[in-house]
């Protein structure tokens, strides 16, 4: 290891050139990366709706409608012209309207009113349009140009268009907000105006290389693109700060900057590696989610932490040594106020605060299990103006497609009638309802037959008046599946946006406990090896988990909703990203406890490490809160809010609650920790804190 540190010292310019090339390559590769904006693509392949969609795409030419287009001021004839024009647009695969549900050549007054009003009311026509997956932005632009001011659009494709237009722009805006704030915080916390830029340059290089490495995966989700770079920056900048502080402390007694850097790397390597390992293994839990958005983010985060660690231990020393004269010339006095009295303050309030947390932690744990969750990429209660206008005229509109085994025309007819009689079902389009089960398919045009039949399946299109998700929508999905199973056992498949979200709910709920346990066990093992203690890892994890429960309980007590994807992902991320604070405090306490009694050890610990925790915590919290305020996407915004608020809660818990736990468990720590060597009353030298 010493040989490696010496090599980095001697080859500093070569290292900078190497990383510059890697950053440039990463940037070029990133622009060849595809971004996936469809959350339902991350459902497991064994999900009912995923299998249904795969079969339908393979055996039917018409896909599921994913956009609602309302055009005002049109007659039946004019609506048919609009339908033909919409169908002719690039990236529009299918258009369903009234003529697909009833015979418009017959008087409409004699036909089912409920079905007619699902597509035509007054002088307004509502078209169900299927837009090609991945081309929503282009298709919706063409549709808007066609319908002009006469029309409005809504639906999953319109949501995807909004996400695509905002994703890249908002990622850049988040960086523009976060980076200056981080520079300000670092400038206040360090003693050089240049050091913050070196930290950021190092971690920015790691982020660029990490994004470029995603090229080999082919594509990443828009959530991963929005969250992982900011999170990697905020979490791993701690490693740069730690190494730089150690280098500055050694330089006070070592004039040779090369020797000082080698010593700093050697002395800080174990601590930085332990911190990175705890964070990395905490993120590993995401890799085991069945809902593949977890692995998509997890791969980026795990690899990002590893790359950041490598950059901090190689690129940062090279940059620091090269810019050392400039760093020295831009030194300034420490601008952050002293925290010398914080130890006394925390000691005074430790018991009341401990009792307060013990009083609220159980209600918070119970409350966070009863949150109202949202599973999609948007909050269904927040409609834009166009969606609200469509809903005002036609009510809510949601298309489901049911696939049943072909060859049972009587069952198909009876099922169609039962589905149409169900509450919230507006229309049912099938061969039996549009043609007749009494007319053999061989007597009809192949174009008509292929709309409803493949070689193995019959297709039934169901139009409902529910939102895409929620109790009512999921009840309809469950009711359709139950009704179909009564006729065809388990041979039926249901697809559509609501079935996708219904299956998403099933799988992410199953992921919850598994992901949490994997992360907890992984971090526990890292802490066990690092501290060689059975009790200390438990105290640290209890502190972080209590912080998570309080964070997740706030939406329940506020009467709001929470993204379930945000809930499960942030439960892992908050644990992995903030456990470093507990590690730092506990490590300081163990060192001081070898020379002084427990109260004095805790006072010196808090005085020595509060600034470091505050700097790290504020950076992470601000990164999260910027995502919350800037992102217009519900999932990304929720992730940001939960991360920002959760980090601030964890800061308070680590600074006040964890000290109380350590002091109360002080007598047990030597018996559960290998070679704790606690002070037993003899006079001893206190640890020098001048470098903190």
C-alpha positions as CSV (number, residue, x, y, z in Angstrom):
1,X,0.0,0.0,0.0
2,X,2.9,2.4,0.8
3,X,4.3,1.6,-2.6
4,X,1.0,2.7,-4.2
5,X,0.9,5.9,-2.2
6,X,4.4,6.7,-3.3
7,X,3.6,6.0,-6.9
8,X,0.6,8.4,-6.8
9,X,2.9,11.1,-5.3
10,X,5.5,10.6,-8.1
11,X,3.1,10.2,-11.0
12,X,0.7,13.0,-10.1
13,X,0.6,14.6,-13.5
14,X,0.1,11.3,-15.3
15,X,-2.8,10.5,-13.0
16,X,-4.5,13.9,-13.8
17,X,-4.0,13.2,-17.5
18,X,-5.5,9.7,-17.1
19,X,-8.6,10.9,-15.3
20,X,-9.0,13.8,-17.7
21,X,-9.2,11.2,-20.5
22,X,-11.6,9.0,-18.6
23,X,-13.9,12.0,-17.9
24,X,-13.8,13.0,-21.6
25,X,-14.6,9.4,-22.6
26,X,-17.3,9.2,-20.0
27,X,-19.0,12.3,-21.4
28,X,-18.9,11.0,-24.9
29,X,-20.3,7.6,-23.8
30,X,-23.1,9.3,-21.8
31,X,-24.5,11.0,-24.9
32,X,-24.9,7.6,-26.4
33,X,-26.9,6.3,-23.5
34,X,-30.7,5.8,-23.8
35,X,-33.0,7.1,-21.0
36,X,-36.1,5.1,-20.2
37,X,-39.1,7.2,-19.1
38,X,-41.6,4.3,-18.7
39,X,-41.7,3.0,-15.1
40,X,-43.8,0.0,-16.0
41,X,-40.8,-1.4,-18.1
42,X,-39.2,-2.2,-14.7
43,X,-41.8,-4.6,-13.6
44,X,-40.6,-8.2,-13.3
45,X,-41.2,-10.4,-16.4
46,X,-43.4,-12.8,-14.4
47,X,-45.9,-10.0,-13.5
48,X,-49.3,-10.7,-15.1
49,X,-49.5,-7.4,-16.9
50,X,-45.9,-7.7,-18.2
51,X,-46.7,-11.2,-19.7
52,X,-50.0,-9.8,-21.1
53,X,-48.2,-6.9,-22.8
54,X,-45.5,-9.2,-24.3
55,X,-48.1,-11.5,-25.7
56,X,-50.3,-8.7,-27.1
57,X,-47.3,-7.1,-28.8
58,X,-46.3,-10.4,-30.3
59,X,-49.8,-11.5,-31.5
60,X,-51.8,-8.3,-32.1
61,X,-51.0,-5.4,-34.3
62,X,-52.9,-2.8,-32.2
63,X,-51.3,-1.8,-28.9
64,X,-53.0,-0.5,-25.8
65,X,-54.2,3.1,-25.9
66,X,-52.0,5.3,-23.7
67,X,-53.4,8.8,-24.6
68,X,-56.8,10.5,-24.5
69,X,-57.4,13.2,-27.1
70,X,-60.4,15.4,-26.8
71,X,-61.5,17.6,-29.8
72,X,-64.2,20.2,-29.4
73,X,-66.7,21.6,-31.9
74,X,-67.0,18.5,-34.2
75,X,-69.8,16.5,-35.7
76,X,-69.7,12.7,-36.1
77,X,-68.4,13.1,-39.7
78,X,-65.7,15.6,-38.6
79,X,-64.7,13.4,-35.7
80,X,-64.1,10.5,-38.2
81,X,-61.9,12.7,-40.2
82,X,-59.9,13.6,-37.1
83,X,-59.6,9.9,-36.3
84,X,-58.2,9.2,-39.7
85,X,-55.7,12.1,-39.5
86,X,-54.6,11.0,-36.0
87,X,-54.1,7.4,-37.2
88,X,-51.9,8.7,-40.1
89,X,-49.5,10.5,-37.8
90,X,-45.9,9.1,-37.3
91,X,-45.6,7.1,-34.1
92,X,-49.4,6.8,-33.6
93,X,-50.1,3.1,-33.8
94,X,-53.9,2.9,-33.3
95,X,-56.9,5.1,-32.6
96,X,-60.1,3.9,-31.0
97,X,-63.3,5.9,-31.2
98,X,-67.1,5.5,-31.2
99,X,-67.2,3.6,-34.5
100,X,-65.2,0.9,-32.9
101,X,-67.7,0.4,-30.1
102,X,-71.1,0.8,-31.9
103,X,-72.5,0.9,-35.4
104,X,-72.6,4.6,-36.2
105,X,-74.6,3.9,-39.3
106,X,-77.6,3.1,-37.1
107,X,-79.3,5.9,-35.1
108,X,-77.3,6.6,-32.0
109,X,-80.5,7.1,-30.0
110,X,-81.3,3.4,-30.3
111,X,-77.9,2.3,-29.0
112,X,-76.3,2.0,-25.6
113,X,-76.1,5.6,-24.2
114,X,-73.4,4.7,-21.7
115,X,-71.1,3.5,-24.5
116,X,-71.8,6.5,-26.7
117,X,-71.1,9.0,-24.0
118,X,-67.8,7.4,-23.4
119,X,-66.6,8.7,-26.8
120,X,-69.0,11.5,-27.9
121,X,-70.8,14.2,-25.9
122,X,-72.5,17.3,-27.4
123,X,-69.9,18.4,-29.9
124,X,-66.9,16.9,-28.2
125,X,-65.2,13.7,-29.3
126,X,-62.8,11.7,-27.2
127,X,-60.3,9.5,-29.0
128,X,-58.2,6.7,-27.3
129,X,-54.8,6.8,-29.0
130,X,-51.9,4.3,-28.8
131,X,-48.6,6.1,-29.1
132,X,-45.4,4.1,-29.9
133,X,-43.4,3.4,-26.7
134,X,-40.3,5.6,-26.5
135,X,-41.6,8.1,-29.0
136,X,-44.1,9.9,-26.8
137,X,-42.4,13.3,-27.1
138,X,-42.4,13.3,-30.9
139,X,-45.9,11.8,-31.2
140,X,-47.5,14.2,-28.8
141,X,-45.9,17.2,-30.6
142,X,-47.5,16.0,-33.9
143,X,-50.9,15.4,-32.2
144,X,-50.9,18.9,-30.6
145,X,-50.0,20.4,-34.0
146,X,-53.0,18.6,-35.6
147,X,-55.7,19.4,-33.0
148,X,-54.5,22.9,-32.3
149,X,-56.5,25.0,-29.9
150,X,-59.6,22.8,-30.4
151,X,-58.1,19.9,-28.5
152,X,-56.6,18.7,-25.2
153,X,-54.5,15.7,-24.4
154,X,-54.0,13.5,-21.3
155,X,-53.0,10.0,-20.3
156,X,-49.8,8.1,-19.8
157,X,-48.2,9.2,-23.1
158,X,-48.8,12.8,-22.2
159,X,-47.2,12.3,-18.8
160,X,-44.3,10.6,-20.4
161,X,-43.9,13.6,-22.8
162,X,-43.8,16.0,-19.8
163,X,-41.2,13.8,-18.0
164,X,-39.0,13.6,-21.1
165,X,-39.1,17.4,-21.7
166,X,-38.3,18.1,-18.1
167,X,-35.8,15.4,-17.2
168,X,-32.5,16.6,-18.8
169,X,-33.3,20.3,-18.1
170,X,-34.1,19.7,-14.5
171,X,-31.0,17.6,-13.9
172,X,-28.9,20.6,-15.1
173,X,-30.9,23.0,-13.0
174,X,-30.5,20.9,-9.9
175,X,-26.7,20.9,-10.4
176,X,-26.7,24.7,-11.0
177,X,-28.5,25.1,-7.6
178,X,-26.6,22.5,-5.6
179,X,-23.0,23.1,-6.6
180,X,-22.8,26.8,-5.6
181,X,-24.4,26.0,-2.3
182,X,-21.9,23.2,-1.7
183,X,-19.1,25.5,-2.6
184,X,-20.3,28.1,-0.1
185,X,-20.7,25.4,2.7
186,X,-17.2,24.1,2.0
187,X,-15.7,27.6,1.8
188,X,-17.1,28.3,5.3
189,X,-15.9,24.9,6.7
190,X,-12.4,24.9,5.2
191,X,-9.5,27.4,5.4
192,X,-8.8,27.9,1.7
193,X,-10.9,29.4,-1.1
194,X,-9.4,26.8,-3.6
195,X,-9.9,23.6,-1.6
196,X,-13.7,23.4,-2.2
197,X,-13.1,23.5,-6.0
198,X,-10.6,20.7,-5.8
199,X,-13.1,18.5,-3.8
200,X,-15.8,19.2,-6.3
201,X,-13.5,18.6,-9.3
202,X,-12.6,15.2,-7.9
203,X,-16.1,14.1,-7.2
204,X,-17.4,15.6,-10.5
205,X,-14.8,13.5,-12.3
206,X,-16.1,10.4,-10.4
207,X,-19.7,11.3,-11.4
208,X,-18.8,11.8,-15.1
209,X,-17.0,8.4,-15.2
210,X,-19.9,6.7,-13.5
211,X,-22.5,8.2,-15.9
212,X,-20.3,7.2,-18.9
213,X,-20.0,3.6,-17.5
214,X,-23.8,3.3,-17.8
215,X,-23.3,3.2,-21.6
216,X,-22.5,-0.5,-21.2
217,X,-25.9,-1.1,-19.7
218,X,-27.6,0.3,-22.7
219,X,-30.2,2.5,-20.9
220,X,-31.0,3.8,-17.4
221,X,-34.3,5.2,-16.0
222,X,-35.0,8.9,-15.8
223,X,-35.2,8.4,-12.0
224,X,-31.6,7.1,-11.9
225,X,-30.4,9.9,-14.1
226,X,-32.1,12.5,-11.8
227,X,-31.1,11.1,-8.4
228,X,-27.8,9.1,-8.7
229,X,-25.4,11.8,-9.8
230,X,-26.6,14.3,-7.1
231,X,-26.6,11.6,-4.5
232,X,-23.1,10.4,-5.4
233,X,-21.8,13.9,-5.2
234,X,-23.4,14.6,-1.9
235,X,-22.5,11.3,-0.2
236,X,-18.9,10.9,-1.4
237,X,-17.6,14.4,-0.9
238,X,-17.1,13.4,2.7
239,X,-14.2,11.2,1.7
240,X,-12.4,14.2,0.0
241,X,-13.0,16.4,3.1
242,X,-11.6,13.7,5.4
243,X,-8.4,13.1,3.4
244,X,-7.8,16.8,3.0
245,X,-8.3,17.5,6.7
246,X,-5.8,14.8,7.6
247,X,-3.3,16.2,5.1
248,X,-3.6,19.7,6.5
249,X,-3.1,18.4,10.0
250,X,0.1,16.5,9.1
251,X,1.5,19.5,7.3
252,X,1.7,21.4,10.5
253,X,4.6,19.1,11.5
254,X,5.8,17.8,8.2
255,X,7.3,20.4,5.7
256,X,7.6,17.9,2.8
257,X,4.2,17.9,1.1
258,X,4.9,14.6,-0.6
259,X,5.6,12.9,2.7
260,X,2.7,14.6,4.3
261,X,0.3,13.4,1.6
262,X,1.6,9.8,1.8
263,X,1.1,9.8,5.5
264,X,-2.4,11.3,5.1
265,X,-3.4,8.7,2.6
266,X,-2.0,5.9,4.8
267,X,-3.6,7.2,8.0
268,X,-7.0,8.0,6.5
269,X,-7.3,5.0,4.2
270,X,-8.9,2.7,6.7
271,X,-11.5,5.2,7.9
272,X,-12.5,6.3,4.3
273,X,-12.6,2.7,3.2
274,X,-14.9,1.8,6.2
275,X,-17.2,4.7,5.5
276,X,-17.4,3.9,1.8
277,X,-18.0,0.2,2.5
278,X,-20.8,0.9,4.9
279,X,-22.5,3.2,2.3
280,X,-21.8,0.8,-0.6
281,X,-23.2,-2.2,1.2
282,X,-26.2,-0.3,2.3
283,X,-27.0,0.4,-1.4
284,X,-26.5,-3.3,-2.2
285,X,-30.1,-3.9,-0.8
286,X,-31.5,-2.1,-3.9
287,X,-30.0,-4.7,-6.2
288,X,-32.3,-7.3,-4.7
289,X,-35.6,-5.5,-5.5
290,X,-37.9,-7.4,-7.8
291,X,-39.1,-4.1,-9.2
292,X,-36.1,-3.4,-11.4
293,X,-36.0,0.4,-10.7
294,X,-34.1,-0.6,-7.5
295,X,-31.3,-2.5,-9.3
296,X,-31.2,0.2,-11.9
297,X,-30.4,2.8,-9.2
298,X,-28.4,0.4,-7.1
299,X,-25.9,-0.4,-9.8
300,X,-25.3,3.3,-10.4
301,X,-24.9,4.1,-6.6
302,X,-22.7,1.1,-5.8
303,X,-20.4,1.7,-8.7
304,X,-20.5,5.4,-8.1
305,X,-19.3,5.0,-4.5
306,X,-16.5,2.7,-5.6
307,X,-15.4,5.1,-8.3
308,X,-15.6,8.1,-5.9
309,X,-13.4,6.2,-3.4
310,X,-10.8,5.5,-6.1
311,X,-10.8,9.1,-7.3
312,X,-10.4,10.4,-3.7
313,X,-7.5,8.1,-3.1
314,X,-5.7,8.9,-6.4
315,X,-7.0,12.0,-8.2
316,X,-7.5,14.2,-5.1
317,X,-3.9,13.7,-3.8
318,X,-2.6,14.5,-7.3
319,X,-4.6,17.6,-7.7
320,X,-3.9,18.8,-4.1
321,X,-0.1,18.4,-4.6
322,X,-0.1,20.1,-8.0
323,X,-2.2,23.0,-6.7
324,X,-0.6,23.2,-3.2
325,X,1.0,26.6,-3.7
326,X,-2.3,28.1,-4.9
327,X,-4.1,26.5,-1.9
328,X,-1.6,28.1,0.5
329,X,-1.9,31.5,-1.1
330,X,-5.7,31.5,-0.7
331,X,-5.8,30.5,2.9
332,X,-8.3,32.3,5.1
333,X,-9.4,32.2,8.7
334,X,-12.0,29.6,9.7
335,X,-15.4,31.2,9.2
336,X,-17.6,28.7,11.0
337,X,-18.2,29.5,14.7
338,X,-16.7,27.3,17.4
339,X,-18.7,24.3,18.7
340,X,-16.9,24.2,22.1
341,X,-20.0,24.4,24.1
342,X,-22.1,22.0,22.2
343,X,-20.9,19.1,24.3
344,X,-22.2,20.7,27.5
345,X,-25.5,21.6,25.9
346,X,-26.1,18.0,24.6
347,X,-25.2,16.5,27.9
348,X,-27.8,18.6,29.7
349,X,-30.6,17.7,27.3
350,X,-29.7,14.0,26.6
351,X,-32.2,12.5,29.1
352,X,-35.2,14.6,28.1
353,X,-34.4,14.2,24.4
354,X,-33.9,10.4,24.9
355,X,-37.3,10.1,26.6
356,X,-39.0,12.3,23.9
357,X,-37.6,10.0,21.2
358,X,-38.7,6.8,23.1
359,X,-42.1,8.4,23.4
360,X,-42.6,9.1,19.7
361,X,-40.6,6.3,18.0
362,X,-43.3,3.6,18.4
363,X,-46.2,5.8,17.2
364,X,-43.9,6.9,14.3
365,X,-43.1,3.2,13.4
366,X,-46.8,2.3,13.4
367,X,-47.7,5.5,11.5
368,X,-45.2,4.9,8.7
369,X,-46.8,1.5,8.0
370,X,-50.2,3.1,7.4
371,X,-49.2,5.8,4.9
372,X,-51.3,6.4,1.8
373,X,-49.1,5.3,-1.1
374,X,-48.9,6.3,-4.7
375,X,-47.3,3.8,-7.1
376,X,-47.1,5.7,-10.4
377,X,-44.9,8.5,-11.7
378,X,-47.4,11.2,-10.9
379,X,-49.9,12.1,-8.2
380,X,-53.4,11.3,-9.6
381,X,-54.9,14.0,-7.5
382,X,-52.9,16.7,-9.3
383,X,-54.3,17.1,-12.8
384,X,-53.0,19.6,-15.4
385,X,-55.4,21.9,-17.1
386,X,-55.8,19.7,-20.2
387,X,-56.5,16.5,-18.2
388,X,-59.0,18.4,-16.0
389,X,-60.8,19.7,-19.0
390,X,-61.2,16.2,-20.5
391,X,-62.3,14.8,-17.1
392,X,-64.9,17.5,-16.8
393,X,-66.5,16.5,-20.1
394,X,-66.1,12.8,-20.2
395,X,-65.1,11.8,-16.6
396,X,-62.1,9.8,-16.0
397,X,-61.0,7.4,-18.8
398,X,-58.8,4.4,-18.4
399,X,-58.3,1.6,-20.9
400,X,-57.7,-2.1,-19.9
401,X,-57.0,-4.9,-22.4
402,X,-58.0,-8.5,-21.4
403,X,-56.6,-11.5,-23.2
404,X,-58.5,-14.8,-22.9
405,X,-58.0,-18.1,-24.6
406,X,-59.5,-18.2,-28.1
407,X,-62.2,-20.7,-29.1
408,X,-64.8,-20.2,-26.4
409,X,-67.3,-17.8,-28.0
410,X,-70.1,-18.4,-25.5
411,X,-67.8,-17.7,-22.5
412,X,-66.5,-14.6,-24.3
413,X,-70.0,-13.3,-24.8
414,X,-71.1,-14.0,-21.2
415,X,-67.9,-12.4,-19.8
416,X,-68.4,-9.3,-22.0
417,X,-71.9,-8.8,-20.6
418,X,-70.7,-9.3,-17.0
419,X,-67.8,-6.8,-17.5
420,X,-70.1,-4.2,-19.0
421,X,-72.4,-4.5,-16.0
422,X,-69.6,-3.9,-13.6
423,X,-69.4,-0.6,-11.8
424,X,-67.0,1.9,-13.4
425,X,-66.9,0.1,-16.7
426,X,-68.0,2.4,-19.6
427,X,-67.7,0.2,-22.6
428,X,-66.5,-3.3,-23.7
429,X,-65.2,-3.9,-27.2
430,X,-64.7,-7.5,-28.4
431,X,-65.6,-9.7,-31.3
432,X,-68.8,-10.8,-29.5
433,X,-69.9,-7.2,-28.9
434,X,-68.9,-5.7,-32.2
435,X,-69.7,-8.6,-34.6
436,X,-71.4,-11.5,-32.9
437,X,-70.3,-14.9,-31.6
438,X,-72.9,-16.4,-34.0
439,X,-70.9,-15.2,-37.1
440,X,-67.9,-17.4,-37.8
441,X,-64.6,-15.5,-38.2
442,X,-64.0,-17.2,-41.5
443,X,-66.9,-15.1,-43.0
444,X,-65.3,-11.8,-42.2
445,X,-62.3,-9.7,-43.5
446,X,-59.0,-10.6,-41.9
447,X,-58.6,-7.0,-40.8
448,X,-61.7,-7.2,-38.7
449,X,-60.8,-10.6,-37.2
450,X,-57.2,-9.7,-36.4
451,X,-58.4,-6.8,-34.4
452,X,-59.9,-9.2,-31.8
453,X,-58.3,-12.6,-32.4
454,X,-54.8,-14.0,-32.6
455,X,-54.0,-17.6,-33.1
456,X,-54.3,-18.3,-29.4
457,X,-56.0,-15.4,-27.7
458,X,-59.2,-13.3,-27.9
459,X,-58.8,-9.6,-27.0
460,X,-61.3,-7.6,-25.0
461,X,-60.9,-3.9,-24.7
462,X,-62.4,-2.4,-21.5
463,X,-62.9,1.3,-21.0
464,X,-63.4,2.4,-17.4
465,X,-64.1,5.7,-15.6
466,X,-61.4,5.4,-13.0
467,X,-58.1,7.1,-12.4
468,X,-55.0,5.1,-13.2
469,X,-54.4,4.1,-9.6
470,X,-56.1,4.2,-6.2
471,X,-58.5,2.0,-4.3
472,X,-61.2,2.2,-7.0
473,X,-58.9,1.6,-10.0
474,X,-57.2,-1.3,-8.3
475,X,-60.6,-2.7,-7.2
476,X,-61.7,-2.7,-10.9
477,X,-58.5,-4.4,-12.0
478,X,-59.1,-7.1,-9.3
479,X,-62.7,-7.4,-10.3
480,X,-61.9,-7.9,-14.0
481,X,-59.3,-10.5,-13.2
482,X,-61.7,-12.3,-10.9
483,X,-64.5,-12.3,-13.4
484,X,-62.2,-13.6,-16.2
485,X,-60.8,-16.3,-13.9
486,X,-64.4,-17.6,-13.2
487,X,-64.7,-18.5,-16.9
488,X,-61.1,-19.3,-17.9
489,X,-59.4,-20.2,-14.6
490,X,-55.8,-18.7,-14.5
491,X,-55.4,-18.6,-18.3
492,X,-56.3,-14.9,-18.6
493,X,-53.9,-11.9,-18.8
494,X,-54.8,-8.2,-18.2
495,X,-52.6,-5.3,-19.3
496,X,-52.9,-1.5,-19.3
497,X,-51.5,1.3,-17.1
498,X,-53.7,0.4,-14.1
499,X,-52.8,-3.3,-14.2
500,X,-49.1,-2.3,-14.4
501,X,-49.5,-0.2,-11.3
502,X,-51.5,-2.9,-9.6
503,X,-48.7,-5.4,-10.2
504,X,-46.1,-2.7,-9.2
505,X,-47.9,-2.4,-5.9
506,X,-47.8,-6.2,-5.4
507,X,-44.1,-6.5,-6.1
508,X,-42.7,-3.4,-4.4
509,X,-44.7,-4.3,-1.3
510,X,-43.0,-7.7,-1.3
511,X,-39.6,-6.0,-1.8
512,X,-39.9,-3.8,1.3
513,X,-38.9,-6.2,4.1
514,X,-36.3,-8.0,1.9
515,X,-34.5,-4.9,0.8
516,X,-34.5,-3.4,4.3
517,X,-33.1,-6.6,5.9
518,X,-30.4,-7.0,3.3
519,X,-29.2,-3.4,3.8
520,X,-29.4,-3.7,7.6
521,X,-27.4,-7.0,7.7
522,X,-24.8,-5.7,5.2
523,X,-24.2,-2.5,7.2
524,X,-24.2,-4.4,10.5
525,X,-21.5,-6.7,9.2
526,X,-19.4,-3.8,8.0
527,X,-19.8,-2.1,11.4
528,X,-19.1,-5.3,13.2
529,X,-15.8,-5.7,11.4
530,X,-14.9,-2.0,11.7
531,X,-15.6,-1.6,15.4
532,X,-15.1,-5.3,16.5
533,X,-18.2,-4.9,18.6
534,X,-21.6,-6.5,18.9
535,X,-23.3,-3.7,20.8
536,X,-22.0,-0.6,19.0
537,X,-23.5,-1.5,15.5
538,X,-26.9,-2.1,17.2
539,X,-26.8,1.4,18.8
540,X,-25.8,3.1,15.6
541,X,-28.5,1.2,13.5
542,X,-31.2,1.9,16.1
543,X,-30.4,5.6,15.8
544,X,-30.6,5.6,12.0
545,X,-33.7,3.4,11.8
546,X,-35.5,5.6,14.4
547,X,-34.7,8.6,12.1
548,X,-36.1,6.8,9.1
549,X,-39.3,5.9,11.0
550,X,-39.8,9.6,12.1
551,X,-39.1,10.8,8.5
552,X,-41.6,8.3,7.0
553,X,-44.3,9.0,9.6
554,X,-44.5,12.7,8.8
555,X,-46.7,12.2,5.6
556,X,-49.2,10.1,7.7
557,X,-49.5,12.7,10.4
558,X,-49.7,15.5,7.8
559,X,-52.6,13.7,6.1
560,X,-50.7,13.5,2.8
561,X,-49.5,10.7,0.4
562,X,-46.1,9.3,-0.4
563,X,-44.6,7.6,-3.4
564,X,-44.1,4.0,-2.5
565,X,-41.0,3.8,-4.7
566,X,-39.7,6.8,-2.8
567,X,-40.6,5.2,0.5
568,X,-38.7,1.9,-0.2
569,X,-35.7,3.5,-2.0
570,X,-35.2,6.2,0.5
571,X,-35.4,3.8,3.4
572,X,-32.3,2.2,2.0
573,X,-30.6,5.4,0.8
574,X,-31.1,7.3,4.1
575,X,-29.7,4.3,6.0
576,X,-26.7,3.9,3.7
577,X,-26.0,7.6,3.2
578,X,-26.2,8.8,6.8
579,X,-24.7,5.9,8.7
580,X,-21.3,7.7,8.2
581,X,-22.4,10.3,10.8
582,X,-22.9,7.6,13.4
583,X,-19.6,5.9,12.5
584,X,-17.7,9.2,12.9
585,X,-19.3,10.0,16.3
586,X,-18.8,6.5,17.7
587,X,-15.2,6.3,16.5
588,X,-14.3,9.6,18.1
589,X,-16.0,8.6,21.4
590,X,-14.1,5.3,21.5
591,X,-10.8,7.2,21.1
592,X,-11.5,9.7,23.8
593,X,-12.9,7.1,26.1
594,X,-9.5,5.5,26.4
595,X,-8.2,8.5,28.2
596,X,-11.1,10.2,30.0
597,X,-14.4,9.3,31.7
598,X,-17.5,9.0,29.6
599,X,-19.0,12.5,30.2
600,X,-15.7,14.2,29.3
601,X,-15.2,11.8,26.3
602,X,-18.6,12.7,24.9
603,X,-18.0,16.4,25.4
604,X,-14.7,16.3,23.5
605,X,-16.3,14.0,20.8
606,X,-19.1,16.5,20.1
607,X,-16.7,19.4,20.1
608,X,-14.4,17.6,17.7
609,X,-16.9,16.1,15.2
610,X,-20.0,18.3,15.0
611,X,-18.6,20.5,12.3
612,X,-17.7,17.6,10.1
613,X,-21.2,16.0,10.5
614,X,-22.9,19.3,9.9
615,X,-21.0,20.0,6.7
616,X,-21.6,16.5,5.3
617,X,-25.3,16.5,6.4
618,X,-26.1,20.0,5.1
619,X,-24.6,19.1,1.7
620,X,-26.7,15.9,1.5
621,X,-29.9,17.6,2.8
622,X,-29.5,20.6,0.4
623,X,-29.0,18.2,-2.5
624,X,-32.2,16.4,-1.6
625,X,-34.2,19.6,-1.0
626,X,-33.1,21.0,-4.4
627,X,-34.4,17.9,-6.1
628,X,-37.7,18.4,-4.3
629,X,-38.1,22.0,-5.3
630,X,-36.8,21.8,-8.8
631,X,-38.2,18.5,-10.2
632,X,-41.7,18.4,-11.6
633,X,-41.7,14.6,-11.6
634,X,-43.6,13.3,-8.6
635,X,-41.2,10.4,-7.8
636,X,-38.0,12.4,-8.1
637,X,-39.5,15.3,-6.1
638,X,-40.6,12.9,-3.4
639,X,-37.2,11.2,-3.3
640,X,-35.6,14.6,-2.8
641,X,-38.0,15.7,-0.1
642,X,-37.6,12.4,1.8
643,X,-33.8,12.5,1.5
644,X,-33.4,16.2,2.5
645,X,-35.8,15.9,5.5
646,X,-34.5,12.5,6.5
647,X,-30.9,13.8,6.5
648,X,-31.8,16.7,8.8
649,X,-33.6,14.4,11.2
650,X,-30.6,12.0,11.2
651,X,-28.3,14.9,12.0
652,X,-30.3,15.7,15.1
653,X,-30.6,12.1,16.2
654,X,-26.8,11.4,15.8
655,X,-25.8,14.5,17.6
656,X,-28.3,14.1,20.6
657,X,-29.9,10.7,20.7
658,X,-26.8,8.5,19.8
659,X,-24.7,10.2,22.6
660,X,-27.4,9.4,25.1
661,X,-27.4,5.7,24.0
662,X,-23.6,5.5,24.2
663,X,-23.5,7.1,27.6
664,X,-26.2,4.7,29.0
665,X,-24.5,1.7,27.4
666,X,-21.0,2.7,28.4
667,X,-20.5,0.0,31.0
668,X,-21.6,-2.7,28.5
669,X,-19.4,-1.5,25.6
670,X,-16.0,-2.9,27.0
671,X,-17.7,-6.4,27.5
672,X,-19.0,-6.5,23.9
673,X,-16.1,-4.8,22.1
674,X,-12.7,-6.4,21.3
675,X,-9.9,-4.5,23.1
676,X,-12.0,-1.4,24.0
677,X,-9.4,-0.3,26.6
678,X,-11.7,2.2,28.3
679,X,-10.3,4.7,30.8
680,X,-10.7,3.4,34.4
681,X,-9.8,6.4,36.4
682,X,-6.0,6.8,36.0
683,X,-4.7,10.1,34.7
684,X,-4.0,9.9,31.0
685,X,-3.3,12.1,28.0
686,X,-6.2,13.4,26.1
687,X,-6.3,13.0,22.3
688,X,-5.1,16.1,20.5
689,X,-8.0,17.6,18.6
690,X,-6.1,20.5,17.0
691,X,-6.7,19.0,13.5
692,X,-10.4,18.9,14.0
